[in-house]
Every structure is written in structure tokens, then in C-alpha cells.
């Protein structure tokens, strides 16, 4: 039995009790006691954590006694602060594993005995391999049904190759989706004109056989709204996935915008692009929707890392105005750049963790926003200071 199918925040004493009689394996390991302060104990913890991330992901359950690798008694932990212990172990993982593992988290589960258990979750990494570097250890670990093992040279070659393939798969997904839009095969019929296309793709979406809880997404229209809207006006499950459309009348009436949540969990949001688009307003909408969709994906179980990919299509002749339009100003007189190509695919950004607010989301998207600004004839995105901090007004980002 594995706990991976359940969100970490939802794990209860009852869930842990059901593990009694289960054997350790690829996705779970049991520890009776807390991680000691000796170097060997700390390294063992890091070997376990990195081995999960380098394989299928998994959970370390502290406070569970075991006999020959089989859980026997939920004894719990006591005598120290759960909060301080979580901080210690999270810091140890950050400092002792390279690259750091995105999404690593620990939860204290209260027990009826007055004690608590700790569940440390290392999700499957899409940027392997992760190396334990504490005190210059420099070791790589993975897992099989017998537990963790040190990875040999052939295993490292395979891990590095798989890591490089992730980027290619993400770009291939975008190219395929844009081809469908341009060949008049979008999920909803579209009004004429230039279009902005935003893809928010959890790395888990490129794994084989992945399915996303579309029914849960359908039940809450505010989770995946159409561009510039607080909620979708029309939503339907189709062959492509969950399709939210913008207009009062649903398809087959042509739509201004749609949001597609694919069966894999990848999100595609498309909106008509005005002939004269104000660059900072466009930036703010990109940040808002990227953060909104990432939060919704995380809420429904598709956690980070996320690839954020931005494209413009059918946009030749459209204009990007460099700054907000003052009252009474004539748009044609303002500094701007006319787009000369039919299609732009901007460099992707990767969020290894979920940004906490709009400013941090904008800063994590800066490489994409800079590339967009380049298309507008600017060296970098406006409304960032010299240190790269966002100074845009982003009150609604992610709401």
C-alpha cells in the first residue's frame, strides 16, 4: 500500500494505521525513531529522500515500528517539537541534496495517544538525478522493491538522458497544441484575430498514463476560468478534456477565449489578442492566470514543478504598446512595436515550487516576460527594478 495517492495534508492516523502489515518498498519506508544528529543518521535520511525522488517518489513514515521491513506498530514520536523537527529536516534536505528536490514536504500527523508521526514526502523528480552532497558524500541513490541502492554509471547515464528528454517533451506538447489551433482544430470555435496562448504544464502531465480529476475541476468553475474572467461561463467535458468557454452562448458559437484542462493535467488558455495590446497589462494577465492555474492544479493533486509557456499566434501586424495608456492619449502616438511574424513561441519558465504571491510569480516568469518584451523592441520586461524584483500592480494575481 502507498500513501502517494493521498494529499500529504490529508493523511490521518487512520491512514497510517492501515499501513500495519504492509512491507517497505519503492514508495514507502518506515522509521521508528526520529533522524539522529550524527553524520551517519543525517546521510541515511538524505539517501532515503533522494532515492524516492530519483525513482517514483515516496514517503518516509517516522514513528512506525517495523519487523523485517513490515510495519508492525504505530508507536509515534514525542519529547520534542514537531515544528522544529520539520524545519530541521527540510533545511537538511535543502542543504544536503543537489539539485534541491522540488515539492519535498513533511507533515506532522497527530495521534490519539498524544504523540505524533512525521510523514516526509519526496515527489518523483522530473529533473533527476539528485545527489547527496552532505560532507562531500557525492552519492546517487534510487529504489526498487528491496529498498534504496546506490546508482551506478549506467543508471546515471539513463537518469541524465531522462532529465534532458523532459524539456523536449514539453516543447513538443506546445508545438502540437499550437498546430491544432492553427489548423482550425481548437477545443472551441474561435473568433477571428490574433491570439495569446498560455500553457501551464505540471511535469507529471508528461508521464505515461497520467489522468487528472476532471470531474473535480468541472465542479468548481472558478478554478480554471477563461482569460480575464473570474469564472467560466460554460464548461463541458469533451474528447480533449474539460473545456471552459467565455461567451454567454456556448459552442458552436465562436468564442473570445477558452481554457482547456487536458486529461493529463496540462492547461491551455487562449484569448483573442487586440490589435493594440498594452505590454504591462498583458504581463499582468499572464502572471495572474499562470499563478491561478498552478494553484488550481496543486489543489487537485498535480503539484510542481510547472512549465509556463507563452505563445502568440496569427499576430502579424498587431502592436505592443510599451506602457500603460495615459488618459486622453492617442495610442498611435505612444512608443510601441509592430509584430512582424505570424507566430512567436517565447522561452519557457519553470516553477520548481508554487509561488506564494503575484510578485514572486512574476519574478519566476521573468525570462518569459523578458522574451515577450524583446518582441516589443525592449531589452527587458518593464516594471522590474535593477535587482529583478517586480514592481507591477498585481493585486488580483492568482485570485
C-alpha angles and dihedrals in degrees: 000000000000131000093207093097090064125070110252092236091057099053111120138185088262090058091051092047089056088061092068107113092024121120127232114254146138096328107027139046130179128220124182095199139037122267108279125228095240116108092244092053093049092048091049089054091051092047089054095047095046092045090059093048092048092053127026102322122255152175134264110208113203117196095039117117117213138191116209090342095310119117109245111165136011096224098163131206132270144159097069140061114275091204094053091045091053090050090049094051095043090051090048091053092048093050099037104046127063124232094022115246112252113226098016108153141161129213130195111221113201116225129209089241090068091254127101140222126219122221114195112194124198109184122214106278122231091195102056151196105062117193128208105231102170108138090353093298093145097187133147122211136187134173142239132171090289095055133257126347135180113261117238128214094272090051091051092052090052092048094050091047091051091050092054091048092061093070092049092050092050093050090046090053091053093046091050093049094048090049089056091050093049094046092056094256101117120143090252131026111261137214117244121271145064117323139205115214123196123190121193108186125180108214088236088068092073094057120103119269095005116161127188124210097255092169091060090048091049091052092060111047092183093066095071108022126173120260114298091001130111091218140004116264094208129022131180139166111241138166088275094051132258110351120194116189131198110219128085089242114057126227138323079055108088112260134217091216144355138192119211122198105194124214088253093055096255112138126214120188120185129184135174111262117223121236087241111035122181107229099216091048090051090048091051092051092048091052092045096052096039091054093041093053094043091053091048092048091050091049090055095048104269100115131181152326096081130184113217112202126181128193139171118208135186086010105131109137096019117127130228111207110210100223144012114296113250118226110277094012121137108235094215090060095055125095107271146141129232115223112239101189132069094226138026124188108190126207112277126242124214123214108202089183132023111267113241098220144358098277094052090046091053091049090050088051095047096110090056093043091048090053090050089050089051088060086054091054096257127125093226142356115290123241097043120112126226091273091055095253117146117244097175120121103255104161094142097041110139095357 
